[in-house]
Amino acid sequence: MNKEELMQIIPHRNSMLLVDEATKTGENTCEGKKYITGNEWFLDGHFPGNPVVPGVILCEMMAQASSVIIAEKSSECIPYFTGLDKVKFRSKVLPGDTFEIKCELTDHKRNFYFAKGKGYVNGKLCVSAEFSFALVDKNLL
């Protein structure tokens, strides 16, 4: 999926759509990419003269990419991030990097979905986390 296709399944727009592409690679797995150009809003103040992608942004990128796994389950719903657990930051992500994402759906209970993700640059693990979503009916918003 490219950005236009991603916008059909998640509500993010403009500067908050943080994934350039995502692909469902199996029933419960996906991969995604974000090309860090150096012009992103989150690099302006983090840190001046030494830009580094903030960890919370890396987690959001993984969550957005993983939404392609539950896309067909959520056509009438919006996925809301409900939790982060076991987050580990191992290496910086910098301008010029391609942040590669691999996620796996691990469980679901009713409208809650649980996943784990890893983010890499040039094959080197930069971040890993477990996260959860709630699917909320668009008509209830």
C-alpha angles and dihedrals in degrees: 000000000000125000094277092052092046090054088062092063104032128043097228118121140176113350095003096060094093103175123079096195140357134185132193103231098181140355091284104017139076143174129211142177138212119189107213105214099174093244096089117126093235092061095058094085102015092100122336109224091007108053116196126173106248116246094236089057091052089053091049090051091054091048093050092049092050091057088082088069092061097033097112091046091052106045090123094032140068118225113232121197106241105170151005125203139171093014114177126181112203108163139012124260111216141184110287093032125121106222107212118199131201119184137175131196106230105179146342135204117189105308095347120097127192126204143166126215144187130199125205141184115201090344093306116124110241103168140003130187147156117230143172139213137198118214108222121194110248090222092061094057 
